[in-house]
Amino acid sequence: MPSSREIINDLRAQARALDGRHVAGSMMDGVCRSLRRGADELDRLLVELDMLRDYAEIPDSSK
């Protein structure tokens, strides 16, 4: 199973690949924006999760 960081990187890579492109006559701007927003939200949640783990002194099994 991919790590959260790998998923975030994949979303951003897909957004870069589709940026400014047309697919079946439609601009991919909305899709790229959604991919980036999803990556940003996952990144924010990952930081929050790390802070909570540190606070509760729970080891991060993904590191």
N, C-alpha and C positions, 0 to 999 in steps of 0.2 A: 504494500500500500504506500503511495507516495506521501511524503511529509507535507505539512502545511506550507512550508517554504517553497517546495517544488511546485505545488499547485499555484501559489501566488506567482511564481516565476513563469509558469506555463500560461496563465491568464494574460500576463503582461506581454509575453512573447507573441501570443495570438493577436492581441490588440495592435502591436507594432506591425505584424505581418499584414493585417487587414486595413490598416490606416490609409485612407485616401483611395481605397479600391472600390470598384463596382462588382457586385456579384448578382447575376441575373437581372441586371438593370437597376439595382438598388445600391445606393451608397451605404457603406458599412460604418458610417460615423456613429450611429446610435449603438450598434453592436460593440464597436471599440470603446465607446464611453461606458457601456454597461460592464464590459470585461475589466476595464480599469477601475471602475467603482467597486466591483466585486473583489478585485485584488487589494484595493485600499482598505476595504472593510475587513477582509480576512487578516491583513497585516495588522490593523488596529486591534482586532480580537486576539491575535497571537501575542501581541505586546501585553495586553491586559491579562491574558492567561498566564504569561510568564511572571507578571507582577503578583498575581494571586498565588501562584505556586511558591514564589519566593516568600511571600508573607506567611503562607501556611507551612513552609519548609517541606514541600513535597518535591521530590526529585523529578526532573523532566526526563522521561524515558526516551525521548527522541534525540537527545544530545549524546 
